[in-house]
């Protein structure tokens, strides 16, 4: 029995959806992977000197820098989704594939359906990244970096060399035994801006406490100059312990907003976050909830640029260019709103407006005529 045209069309539509969706997914993986690799390469250059100068292994380098990847993907995915949808549909339009699909009876909603499916999957992925994976990996990155820098301090000390273990501390060791015992130790400590300290000791040893390297000194003196009065204070000791981490590293327990979970952003610990910074942390939380929705808005802008309007054999660069400028403007607007909302939380609803309104407007432009026609046909008496 021959199949009816309606049945053939029902079988044809999923095939066309899979065809377009496959092209979108392949292009999205390639573009997002390339963009993330480029960003990772530029950011990882900051750690190359630490790896080369201090002899850390390639495995440590890869482990450290790979923890930044989820944050990169969360930032770049809305942009790459927009570019993939825009240029994939634009290429298909230039190859007359969109014309053939329209001639086969596909409505604007059916033409846009693969792009919407791709954008919806990216919205879900962005929520997983922004709400869970990116904060967890960013926190692990800071912890790992802190441990590496502190552990390096114990290995940097060389016989007869003034070693700058941090930006405000220098250590000199006359000799070092095979068992790790230090002889003739001098420490220049400038961590306190109001007092310059010099510590001399006959011998010492390095220990690690809570991932922090410390040098235990024996039989020495501590000379401290008060910068305000110029007075020299000398203290002799039989045993003294000095933390080799810098003053900035000692504050590693203060978490950055990017590494805090969503609940802690809206209800921060008063001991960790001052009253003045609560607005900034709350805006970071609202940004995590609204940022993934921009994927759908950017995708809709790309679909409107290609599917709305008449076809031109010579191509039309104006609509794609306007779409790109619109997305750039929305990105700038989002950054501006985050800055203003951090000072005035009453502006937080504008973050939701900026994330959702473009998709609503684009849906009305692209599908309003089809929805209106469907409503009229439904309401027409038989």
C-alpha positions in Angstrom: 0.0 0.0 0.0 1.4 3.4 -1.0 2.0 5.8 1.9 0.1 9.1 1.9 1.9 12.5 1.4 1.2 13.4 5.0 2.9 10.2 6.2 5.9 10.8 4.0 6.2 14.4 5.3 6.0 13.1 8.9 8.9 10.7 8.2 10.8 13.4 6.3 10.8 16.0 9.0 12.8 14.1 11.6 15.4 13.2 8.9 15.8 16.9 8.1 16.0 17.8 11.8 18.7 15.2 12.3 20.6 16.4 9.2 20.7 20.0 10.4 21.3 19.1 14.0 24.2 16.9 13.1 25.9 19.8 11.3 25.2 22.2 14.2 26.6 19.8 16.8 29.8 19.0 14.8 30.4 22.7 14.2 29.7 23.6 17.8 32.1 21.0 19.1 34.8 22.1 16.7 34.4 25.8 17.3 34.0 25.6 21.1 36.9 23.2 21.4 39.2 25.5 19.3 38.1 28.6 21.2 38.6 26.9 24.6 42.0 25.6 23.5 43.1 29.0 22.4 42.0 30.6 25.7 43.6 27.8 27.7 46.9 28.3 25.8 47.0 32.1 26.5 46.0 31.7 30.2 48.4 28.8 30.8 51.4 31.0 29.7 51.2 32.6 33.1 52.3 29.3 34.6 55.0 28.4 32.1 57.7 30.3 34.0 56.8 28.6 37.3 57.0 25.2 35.5 60.3 25.9 33.7 62.2 27.7 36.4 61.3 25.3 39.2 61.3 22.0 37.4 57.7 21.0 37.9 56.5 18.1 35.8 54.3 18.4 32.7 51.7 16.3 34.6 51.4 19.0 37.3 51.1 21.7 34.7 48.3 19.9 32.9 46.5 19.1 36.1 46.6 22.7 37.2 45.6 24.4 34.0 42.9 21.8 33.1 41.0 22.9 36.2 40.3 26.2 34.5 38.6 24.6 31.5 35.0 24.5 32.9 35.1 28.2 33.5 36.3 28.8 30.0 33.5 26.7 28.5 30.8 28.4 30.5 32.0 31.8 29.3 32.5 30.9 25.6 29.5 28.6 25.0 26.8 31.3 24.5 29.0 33.0 21.9 30.0 29.8 20.0 26.4 28.6 19.9 25.3 31.9 18.4 28.1 31.8 15.8 27.5 28.1 14.9 23.7 28.6 14.4 24.2 31.8 12.4 26.8 30.6 10.0 25.4 27.1 9.6 22.0 28.3 8.7 23.6 31.1 6.5 25.6 28.4 4.6 22.5 26.2 4.2 20.6 29.3 2.9 23.4 30.1 0.4 23.4 26.5 -0.8 19.7 26.7 -1.5 19.0 24.0 1.2 16.7 26.4 3.1 14.9 27.2 -0.1 14.3 23.5 -0.7 13.0 22.9 2.8 10.6 25.9 2.5 9.4 24.5 -0.8 8.8 21.1 1.0 6.4 22.9 3.3 8.5 23.5 6.4 7.3 26.3 8.5 9.7 28.8 10.2 9.2 26.9 13.5 10.2 23.6 11.8 13.2 25.2 10.2 14.3 26.7 13.5 13.7 23.5 15.5 17.2 22.0 15.1 18.7 25.3 16.2 16.4 25.5 19.2 17.2 21.9 20.2 20.9 22.7 20.0 20.4 25.9 22.0 18.3 24.1 24.6 20.9 21.5 25.2 23.6 24.2 25.5 21.4 26.1 28.1 21.3 22.9 30.2 25.0 22.4 29.9 25.7 26.0 30.9 23.6 25.6 34.0 25.6 22.5 35.0 28.8 24.4 34.4 27.9 27.7 36.1 26.0 26.2 39.1 28.3 23.3 39.9 31.3 22.3 37.8 32.9 25.7 37.3 32.8 26.8 41.0 34.1 23.4 42.1 36.9 23.3 39.6 37.9 27.0 40.2 38.1 26.3 44.0 40.2 23.2 43.3 42.4 25.3 41.0 43.2 27.9 43.7 43.8 25.2 46.3 46.2 23.3 44.0 48.0 26.5 43.0 48.4 27.4 46.7 49.8 24.0 47.5 52.3 24.1 44.6 53.6 27.5 45.4 54.0 26.7 49.1 55.6 23.4 48.4 58.0 25.0 46.0 59.4 27.2 48.8 60.8 24.2 50.5 62.7 23.1 47.4 63.9 26.5 46.2 66.4 27.0 48.9 70.0 26.4 47.6 73.3 26.5 49.3 75.0 30.0 49.2 72.1 31.6 47.2 69.7 34.4 48.3 66.4 32.8 47.3 63.3 35.0 46.9 60.6 32.6 48.1 57.9 35.2 47.8 57.4 38.9 46.9 58.2 40.0 50.5 60.6 37.3 51.8 64.2 36.3 51.0 66.0 33.3 52.5 69.8 32.6 52.5 71.3 29.2 53.5 75.0 28.7 53.9 74.8 24.9 53.5 72.4 22.0 53.6 72.9 18.5 54.8 71.7 15.4 53.0 69.1 14.9 55.7 67.7 18.4 55.1 69.2 20.2 58.0 70.1 23.9 57.2 73.2 25.7 58.5 73.7 29.4 58.6 70.2 30.7 57.9 69.3 34.3 57.1 65.7 35.4 56.5 64.7 38.9 55.3 61.0 39.4 56.1 59.1 42.4 54.8 55.5 41.0 55.2 54.8 43.6 57.8 54.9 47.0 56.0 55.6 48.8 59.3 58.6 46.7 60.4 61.5 45.3 58.5 62.7 42.0 60.1 66.0 40.1 59.7 66.4 36.7 61.3 69.7 34.9 61.8 70.1 31.4 63.0 72.8 28.7 63.4 70.7 26.0 61.9 67.1 25.1 60.9 64.9 22.6 59.2 61.8 22.9 56.9 58.5 21.4 57.9 55.0 21.5 56.3 51.9 22.3 58.4 48.5 22.5 56.7 50.1 22.7 53.3 52.2 25.7 54.5 56.0 25.4 54.5 57.6 26.6 57.7 61.3 26.8 58.7 62.1 26.0 62.3 65.2 27.9 63.4 67.5 27.2 66.4 69.9 29.4 68.3 69.5 32.7 66.5 68.4 36.4 66.8 65.5 38.4 65.4 66.3 42.0 64.5 63.3 44.3 63.7 63.4 48.0 62.7 60.3 50.1 63.3 59.9 52.2 60.2 58.1 55.0 62.1 60.6 55.4 64.9 63.7 53.9 63.4 64.3 51.9 66.6 66.1 48.6 66.3 64.7 45.7 68.5 66.8 42.6 68.9 65.4 39.3 70.3 67.5 36.2 70.8 65.9 32.8 70.7 66.6 29.1 71.2 63.8 28.0 68.8 61.7 30.0 66.5 59.3 29.1 63.6 58.8 31.3 60.5 56.0 30.8 58.0 57.5 30.9 54.4 54.2 31.9 52.7 53.6 35.5 51.7 51.0 37.7 53.4 48.8 37.4 50.3 49.1 33.6 50.4 48.2 33.5 54.1 44.8 34.9 53.1 44.0 31.9 50.8 41.1 30.9 53.0 39.2 34.0 51.8 37.3 32.5 48.9 36.6 34.4 45.7 33.0 34.8 44.5 33.8 32.7 41.4 34.5 29.6 43.5 31.6 29.8 46.0 28.5 27.7 45.6 25.2 29.4 44.9 23.8 29.2 48.4 26.9 30.8 49.9 26.6 33.7 47.4 23.1 34.6 48.5 23.8 33.8 52.2 27.5 34.5 52.7 29.3 33.9 56.0 29.7 37.3 57.8 33.2 36.2 58.8 34.2 35.7 55.1 32.3 38.5 53.3 32.0 42.1 54.6 28.7 43.9 54.5 30.0 46.1 51.7 30.7 43.2 49.4 27.4 41.3 49.9 25.9 43.0 46.9 28.7 41.9 44.6 28.4 38.3 45.8 24.6 38.4 45.3 25.0 39.7 41.8 27.4 36.9 41.0 24.7 34.4 42.1 22.0 36.1 40.0 24.5 36.2 37.0 24.9 32.4 37.3 21.1 31.9 37.1 20.6 34.3 34.1 23.8 33.8 32.1 22.8 30.4 30.6 19.5 31.9 29.3 21.6 34.2 27.0 22.4 31.1 25.0 18.8 30.9 23.9 18.6 34.6 23.2 21.7 34.6 21.1 20.5 31.6 19.2 17.2 33.2 18.4 19.0 36.3 17.2 21.0 34.1 14.8 17.8 32.3 13.6 16.0 35.6 13.0 18.9 37.0 11.0 18.8 34.0 8.6 15.2 32.8 8.5 13.4 36.1 8.5 13.3 38.1 5.3 13.6 37.3 1.6 16.2 35.1 0.0 18.9 36.8 -2.1 21.0 34.9 -4.7 23.9 37.2 -4.1 23.9 36.7 -0.4 23.0 39.2 2.3 25.8 40.3 4.7 23.7 43.0 6.4 21.5 40.7 8.5 24.4 38.6 9.9 26.4 41.7 10.6 23.5 43.3 12.5 23.0 40.0 14.5 26.7 40.0 15.5 26.6 43.7 16.5 23.4 43.0 18.5 25.1 40.2 20.4 28.1 42.3 21.1 25.8 45.0 22.4 24.0 42.6 24.7 27.3 41.3 26.1 28.4 44.9 26.9 24.9 45.6 28.4 25.2 42.5 30.6 28.6 43.6 32.0 27.3 47.1 32.6 24.2 45.8 34.4 26.3 43.5 36.6 28.4 46.5 37.6 25.4 48.7 38.4 23.5 45.9 40.2 26.5 45.3 42.4 26.0 48.8 43.8 22.2 48.7 43.8 20.4 45.3 44.1 17.1 46.9 43.0 18.6 46.6 39.4 18.9 42.8 39.6 15.6 42.2 37.6 17.3 44.0 34.7 19.7 41.0 34.5 16.6 38.7 33.8 15.2 41.2 31.3 18.5 41.4 29.4 18.7 37.6 29.3 15.1 36.8 28.4 13.7 39.7 26.4 15.8 39.2 23.2 14.6 35.6 22.9 10.9 36.7 23.4 11.2 39.5 20.8 12.9 37.2 18.3 10.3 34.5 18.8 7.6 37.1 18.1 9.4 38.3 14.9 10.0 34.7 13.6 6.9 32.8 14.7 4.1 35.4 15.2 2.8 35.0 11.7 2.7 31.2 11.9 1.0 31.3 15.3 -1.5 33.8 14.2 -2.4 31.7 11.1 -2.7 28.6 13.2 -5.1 30.4 15.6 -7.2 31.6 12.8 -7.5 28.1 11.3 -8.4 26.7 14.7 -11.1 29.3 15.2 -12.6 29.0 11.7 -15.9 27.2 11.7 -16.1 24.0 9.7 
